[in-house]
Structures are given as C-alpha cells and as structure tokens.
Amino acid sequence: MPNNAESALIERDIAHLIHPLHNRKAHAGGKVWVGGEGAFLIDANGERFIDGLSGLWNNTAGNGRRELIDAGAKQLASLAYASSYAGSSNPRAIELGERLAAIAYPDINRFFFTSGGGEATDSSIKMARYYWKLKGKPDKTKVISRVWGYHGVTLAAMSATGIDAYWAMFEPRVPGFIHIPTPYPYRYQAAPGTVSQGVAAADELEKVILAAGPDTIAMFIAEPVQGAGGVIVPQDDYFPRIREICDRYDVLLVADEVITGFGRTGTMFGLEHWNVAPDIIQFAKAITSGYFPLGGIGISDEIADVMEDSGTPFMHAYTYSAHPTGCAIACAMLDVIEADDFPGQAAVKGKRLLDGLKDALGGHPNVGDIRGLGMMCAVEYVEDRAAKTAFDAAQGIGTKIHAATMERGMFSRVRGDVYCLAPPIVTDEDTIDRIVEIMADATRAVLG
Ligand SMILES: Cc1ncc(COP(=O)(O)O)c(C=O)c1O
C-alpha cells in the first residue's frame, strides 16, 4: 500500500472498526472518503471518482445540495429530536406524511417511519402479521420473497433476503420464510408451455402459496427492480400477474421500493411502470438522498381501517421513528425531486446510459447481458456468451473490472460478475458518457 494520507487513515481504521460486509484480510486496501461534489466522491488523497452507485443507491441528489443541508441545520437548531411514541408528533413528520400520501400509490395514505430499509422490512412483516391477527387469521404469518431479492440484514429482513451469502454465517434463519425463483429475464427458463416467461415466473408464487396453504401466508415481498441482486428488471407481465395471485389467495403484496422509490427508475415509484399497486410500500435511501438515515412503510387504506377499528396498539417502535431532522430533510428532498423532475430526468439520463453501454459493450464476447430501467443499469459478464456460462468465481472477474474502473476514476459495486450502475440522478450528460467510456476501457483492460 503506498504511503499516503489515505493509507495512514486506513491503518487507524482497521485497528478499531468493523465494517459492513467486511473482513480485514479481504479489505486491507479500503477507501477513505473525505468529500463529495455533486456526482463525484473525493478520497483522502484528493482523487475524484464518479459515484457510480450514488453512495449505496441512495444519494440521488448528489453531495453538497444546499436545500438539504439548510433544512437539516434549521431543524437541528429548533428541535433536534423528539419522540414519536404513542401519538407524540412533530410538524415535519406530519408534513412528510401528507406529502407522501400525495405522491404514493392512491390507496396508500398512512406511514410509519424507521431509520432505514432493513427496519422497513421488519416493520412490513410485523404490520402484515398484526393485520392478519386483527382480521381473525392468526395463522397467516409466512413471508414469501425471491431469490436475489435484497431486503436488508436484520435477522427477519435477512431471512427475507434471497442471497445466500448473507445467511451462511448466521443460520438458522427465522422460520416461516420461503423463497421463489426470480423472474430474471436473462436466466429464468420456465419449462416450455403456453404462458409467457413473466407469467410463468409469477406462477411460481401461486405454486408455493398452494403448497404451504394460503391460510398460512401473510405477504409476498418484492423489489420492483431487484437492485443489490444485480439490477434485475422483470418482464412487463410479471407484476400484474403477481397482483392477481396475491388477490386470489388473500396475500399482502409488499413493494420494497427502498431503491426504486422517488424517481430512480423513471417513475416516482417502481410498480407504476406496470400499473400495479401494492398493499404496503417500503421506502428509505433516496427519501433523504442519504443526508439522514430515514426509511419507513406506507399501508393501504384497508389495513389502516382495520388497525383503526381494532383499538389494539401496534407494539412496534424505533427511537428514531419520525425523527424531526430526518423528516425535515425528507420534506426538502421532496421539493427537490418535484422541482427538478427526478423521475423524468432518470428516464432520459438512464436511457442515455443504457443505450451508451449497449453501443459500447453489446458486441463484446464476454458481455452476456446489459439491462436497466431508468437510472439503474447492470452489465453481466460471462465466460461463454452463447451458453451464458458464468466465469469461475475464483477468477474474480467482477472484482477485477471494478478495480479497473477505479483506476479510471469511477467507484461502484459488483454482485459477482454483474457490474451495477446507479449514478446520482443529477449526474450530467458528459459524466454519463464518461461512465460508458470507463466501462468500455475497463472491460477491454480485463477481458481484451
Ligand atoms: C430493496 C432494499 N431493501 C432494503 C434494504 C436495506 O436497507 P438498509 O441497509 O437501510 O437497512 C436495501 C439496502 O440496500 C435495499 O436495497
């Protein structure tokens, strides 16, 4: 490791910190970020990198956004914190609830706030179980989710997450969680039949509901576009069929919009692409553009009515639920999203990015798939394009390509050999074109 400002900080860091997804031996050469300007991150040596994943898919407005900084500072000065337990409230949380009701799916008008996405998953699961108990169906407790789904890593959220690397060292998982295959258009292969691949993939849900017994299933949770699992965009007929199946068997449909919410895919929320409305929505990340840890869930009027009529408290709580400072920043962020038309920008800029990647890399023999929706894209590298054979994991192709993109001034994340891209929505056109050039150069450098 070169002797420089960053390596000195890393030495101090590894003496005391345990990072998420971390092992000292594997990550001795980490990064220390000291600054951010719009769509760029600056490391401790003063080097600039394109923020290819908007932090962790969250910082859609980029760094240094004055409105968000001012909203946070103003709120900290007047009321930094107050409890929201048992009916206590604050004006910024009230405003945020009203504003979310105005932009979320029409039937979703009541909100519970958390500190992030994993807590939002736990909150959905507990809300679904609470609802079914109030409805006199206490056995409806099971949760169905999908392979490659990512819903966070608290013990319950981890059990919903469908990526086994997150389970291995923490088994046993919470009982009552079932995974179905992902629709993954590049790889999902239903047995030949009369229905489309999207319908066949959705019908996997019906099969497990029937096998487990509809009276035992509380909810099905899905990201409109699977993010951390490798930016998997479903077939157009997938979610409409999922909605039908959930309705048929009285299963709540939970949309995990922690990444797809607030414009990322080119619509305000992801399921709008397919005219499908969920019973519960989860959000986090871009609601504050990462300027404050805030997430939550929104519930349908039906669930809210049952809750209200029951008089039974929802005994679920976080100290930082409806944190006034987080809510103030979220309200300011909604102003930015609306004034700057983030969904519209993501649609146009995301198309430029996806088209650019297809032009630059579409013919490469080791590029199997280039996919995306709005400002969320991925490039999947394979050893044999015709057979879609993956590289041997020991070759670490994805990691090598990521290292090559860092040498060229971009930082992002890979899932195996899938390179994920979700730059800030504020990224300008020249920078988007530069991302494409970096991906093409890095691909050639690693794979020829
Ligand atoms: C779809 C989705 N749900 C939940 C989570 C978990 O959020 P957090 O890391 O804030 O707990 C994430 C994080 O990436 C996510 O992408």
The ligand as an SDF file (V2000), in Angstrom:
LIG
                    3D

 16 16  0  0  0  0  0  0  0  0999 V2000
  -34.5040   -3.0290   -1.6630 C   0  0  0  0  0  0  0  0  0  0  0  0
  -33.7980   -2.8650   -0.3520 C   0  0  0  0  0  0  0  0  0  0  0  0
  -34.4600   -3.1220    0.7760 N   0  0  0  0  0  0  0  0  0  0  0  0
  -33.8880   -2.9800    1.9770 C   0  0  0  0  0  0  0  0  0  0  0  0
  -32.5740   -2.5700    2.0890 C   0  0  0  0  0  0  0  0  0  0  0  0
  -31.9450   -2.4400    3.4280 C   0  0  0  0  0  0  0  0  0  0  0  0
  -31.7780   -1.1200    3.7710 O   0  0  0  0  0  0  0  0  0  0  0  0
  -30.7920   -0.6950    4.9640 P   0  0  0  0  0  0  0  0  0  0  0  0
  -29.4050   -1.0240    4.5140 O   0  0  0  0  0  0  0  0  0  0  0  0
  -31.0690    0.7710    5.1140 O   0  0  0  0  0  0  0  0  0  0  0  0
  -31.2040   -1.4690    6.1630 O   0  0  0  0  0  0  0  0  0  0  0  0
  -31.8520   -2.2700    0.9310 C   0  0  0  0  0  0  0  0  0  0  0  0
  -30.4400   -1.8090    1.0060 C   0  0  0  0  0  0  0  0  0  0  0  0
  -29.7280   -1.7640    0.0240 O   0  0  0  0  0  0  0  0  0  0  0  0
  -32.4730   -2.4410   -0.3220 C   0  0  0  0  0  0  0  0  0  0  0  0
  -31.8040   -2.2030   -1.4630 O   0  0  0  0  0  0  0  0  0  0  0  0
  1  2  1  0
  2  3  1  0
  2 15  2  0
  3  4  2  0
  4  5  1  0
  5  6  1  0
  5 12  2  0
  6  7  1  0
  7  8  1  0
  8  9  2  0
  8 10  1  0
  8 11  1  0
 12 13  1  0
 12 15  1  0
 13 14  2  0
 15 16  1  0
M  END
$$$$
